[in-house]
Amino acid sequence: MMLRLEAMRAIYPLLAERVVVTNMGAAPAELFSLGHRPGFFYVEHSMGLASSVALGIALARPELTVVALDGDGSVLMNLGTFTTLARHRPPNLLHVVFDNEVLLSVGRSFTTATATGSDLAAIAAAAGVPRTGTYRTPESFAAACTAALTAAELAVLVAKVEPTGPASYLIDLHLLENRFQFERHLKGERR
C-alpha cells in the first residue's frame, strides 16, 4: 500500500484546472500541504457528503471537470452515493476514495468494510458506475486517474493507502474564506 500523501502527490498535477471537493480530515490537510488552489473546496465537518457536493457541481456545471477526494469511512456513511452517481452518470466527475480501512479522523477504529472484506470499487461497479478500480501504487493510481479524466465518463477509483495521517489536520484557511473563494472561482471571478 501507499501513503495517501504519495497518492495525492501523484495526481496533484491533474488537479490544476479541475474543481476539487474533499471530505473532512486527512485528505484536505494533505491536499492543502501540496498547495491550495481557488478551485479546491474542503467540505469540513460534513462527513460523507463530499461526493454529494461534487455531484451537484458536476450536474450544474457540465463544462467543468470535478474531482471528489473522499475516504472509505465517509463513503460508508453515505453508501447510497454510488447508486445516485450511477443514476446521473455525470461524465465530468471522478470520485476518488482513499481506503485506509479505518476511520482515521475520528478515532482510528476499523471500518465495517474491513470487518466484512468489502471491496468499495466492486460495490460502485455493482451500483452501476461505469469505470471503477482499486490501485495500490502511486503510478498505477495516477495512470488510472489520467485515463478516467481523458475518457470523460463517471469513475470511482479506490486508492488503497496506509492508515496514517498528517501531523496536523488544521488548514491555514478559514472555512468561510474557502467557501467564498471557491464561489468566486466557480463564477469565474479573479481575486
C-alpha positions as MATLAB code, in Angstrom:
seq = 'MMLRLEAMRAIYPLLAERVVVTNMGAAPAELFSLGHRPGFFYVEHSMGLASSVALGIALARPELTVVALDGDGSVLMNLGTFTTLARHRPPNLLHVVFDNEVLLSVGRSFTTATATGSDLAAIAAAAGVPRTGTYRTPESFAAACTAALTAAELAVLVAKVEPTGPASYLIDLHLLENRFQFERHLKGERR';
ca = [
       0.000    0.000    0.000;
       0.969    3.595   -0.492;
       0.675    6.653    1.675;
      -2.309    8.900    0.914;
       0.108   11.809    0.508;
       2.052    9.812   -2.136;
      -1.181    9.065   -3.986;
      -2.272   12.689   -3.776;
       1.128   13.940   -4.885;
       0.909   11.609   -7.919;
      -2.416   13.116   -9.060;
      -1.842   16.709   -7.895;
      -0.738   17.879  -11.382;
      -4.047   16.562  -12.775;
      -5.977   18.809  -10.398;
      -4.626   22.113  -11.757;
      -7.596   23.021  -13.964;
     -10.199   20.979  -12.116;
     -12.722   21.689   -9.391;
     -11.826   19.604   -6.333;
     -14.134   18.786   -3.417;
     -12.670   16.972   -0.412;
     -14.087   15.177    2.585;
     -13.019   16.118    6.097;
      -9.853   15.175    7.951;
      -6.606   13.932    6.496;
      -7.296   14.329    2.763;
      -7.926   18.086    2.835;
      -4.984   18.678    5.188;
      -2.629   16.764    2.895;
      -4.018   18.383   -0.252;
      -3.601   21.814    1.344;
       0.022   20.931    2.209;
       0.718   20.358   -1.506;
      -0.554   23.813   -2.389;
      -4.009   25.348   -2.197;
      -5.820   26.496   -5.332;
      -9.018   28.581   -5.564;
     -10.853   25.627   -7.126;
     -10.335   23.443   -4.038;
     -13.279   23.184   -1.652;
     -12.700   21.487    1.689;
     -16.031   20.119    2.983;
     -15.019   20.168    6.648;
     -17.457   18.921    9.291;
     -19.655   17.113    6.751;
     -18.514   13.511    6.809;
     -19.963   11.536    3.931;
     -21.046   14.478    1.781;
     -18.059   15.272   -0.449;
     -19.414   13.072   -3.242;
     -22.860   14.673   -2.957;
     -21.436   18.193   -3.188;
     -19.237   17.157   -6.122;
     -22.198   15.553   -7.894;
     -24.241   18.734   -7.535;
     -21.443   20.832   -9.027;
     -20.840   18.326  -11.851;
     -24.525   18.356  -12.804;
     -24.911   22.125  -12.510;
     -21.668   22.909  -14.366;
     -21.139   20.225  -17.040;
     -18.363   22.270  -18.640;
     -16.193   21.767  -15.545;
     -14.342   18.617  -14.549;
     -14.989   17.805  -10.886;
     -12.855   15.558   -8.703;
     -14.125   14.387   -5.305;
     -11.411   13.299   -2.864;
     -13.066   11.083   -0.284;
     -12.300    8.456    2.325;
     -13.641    4.969    2.894;
     -15.277    5.945    6.187;
     -17.048    8.869    4.542;
     -18.234    6.710    1.653;
     -19.584    4.103    4.063;
     -21.580    6.842    5.835;
     -23.237    7.681    2.514;
     -23.086    4.381    0.615;
     -26.129    5.378   -1.418;
     -23.871    7.825   -3.204;
     -22.783    5.081   -5.620;
     -26.325    4.428   -6.864;
     -27.025    8.153   -7.053;
     -23.830    8.749   -9.045;
     -24.687    5.817  -11.350;
     -28.201    7.127  -11.910;
     -26.957   10.534  -13.076;
     -23.650    9.372  -14.626;
     -22.039   12.782  -14.974;
     -19.171   12.322  -17.450;
     -17.288   15.166  -15.776;
     -16.961   13.562  -12.318;
     -14.118   11.496  -10.905;
     -14.741   10.189   -7.383;
     -11.506    9.162   -5.655;
     -11.767    7.100   -2.475;
      -8.712    6.809   -0.228;
      -9.266    3.478    1.514;
      -7.168    3.064    4.649;
      -9.660    0.663    6.268;
     -10.031    2.853    9.379;
     -11.934    5.922   10.493;
      -8.667    7.819   10.817;
     -10.015   11.290   11.542;
     -12.454   10.156   14.217;
     -10.543    7.685   16.369;
      -8.819    5.130   14.149;
     -11.433    2.400   14.580;
     -11.757   -0.104   11.762;
     -14.480    0.458    9.191;
     -17.274   -2.026    8.636;
     -15.844   -2.772    5.194;
     -12.656   -4.018    6.831;
     -14.568   -6.458    9.003;
     -16.509   -7.882    6.062;
     -13.774   -7.719    3.423;
     -15.961   -5.481    1.263;
     -14.486   -4.089   -1.949;
     -15.599   -0.480   -2.453;
     -14.747   -0.454   -6.174;
     -16.810   -3.619   -6.671;
     -19.699   -2.049   -4.747;
     -19.528    1.014   -7.012;
     -19.449   -1.214  -10.106;
     -22.410   -3.243   -8.837;
     -24.285    0.037   -8.310;
     -23.781    0.844  -11.994;
     -20.743    3.135  -12.010;
     -19.179    2.540  -15.455;
     -15.485    2.911  -14.534;
     -14.085    1.576  -11.260;
     -10.857    0.127   -9.955;
      -8.595   -0.342   -6.961;
      -4.938    0.747   -7.009;
      -2.035    0.129   -4.663;
       0.829    2.183   -6.134;
       1.083    5.896   -6.898;
       1.988    5.136  -10.516;
      -0.971    2.849  -11.230;
      -3.311    5.208   -9.392;
      -2.134    8.274  -11.333;
      -2.412    6.364  -14.625;
      -5.977    5.299  -13.778;
      -6.952    8.868  -12.853;
      -5.444   10.203  -16.085;
      -7.318    7.582  -18.118;
     -10.596    8.323  -16.303;
     -10.285   12.067  -16.861;
      -9.405   11.528  -20.518;
     -12.310    9.135  -21.071;
     -14.787   11.688  -19.725;
     -17.025    9.146  -18.036;
     -18.096    8.780  -14.431;
     -15.451    6.943  -12.426;
     -14.959    5.760   -8.854;
     -11.314    4.904   -8.233;
     -10.126    3.473   -4.935;
      -6.583    4.090   -3.718;
      -5.531    1.620   -1.010;
      -3.482    3.675    1.447;
      -1.767    3.202    4.786;
      -3.755    4.212    7.882;
      -1.558    7.207    8.639;
      -2.357   10.880    8.566;
      -0.723   14.269    8.710;
       0.823   15.638   11.885;
      -1.960   18.229   11.954;
      -5.406   18.323   10.417;
      -5.545   22.110   10.550;
      -5.720   24.083    7.325;
      -4.480   27.663    7.303;
      -7.597   28.862    5.511;
     -10.780   29.814    7.315;
     -13.809   27.740    6.294;
     -15.793   30.825    5.283;
     -12.937   32.225    3.225;
     -12.614   28.868    1.453;
     -16.336   28.949    0.684;
     -16.259   32.492   -0.708;
     -13.027   31.907   -2.633;
     -14.466   28.727   -4.149;
     -17.697   30.513   -5.079;
     -15.734   33.306   -6.795;
     -13.728   30.648   -8.654;
     -16.898   28.941   -9.914;
     -18.241   32.302  -11.076;
     -15.010   32.991  -12.935;
     -14.137   35.984  -10.776;
     -10.431   36.602  -10.202;
      -9.255   37.970   -6.863;
];
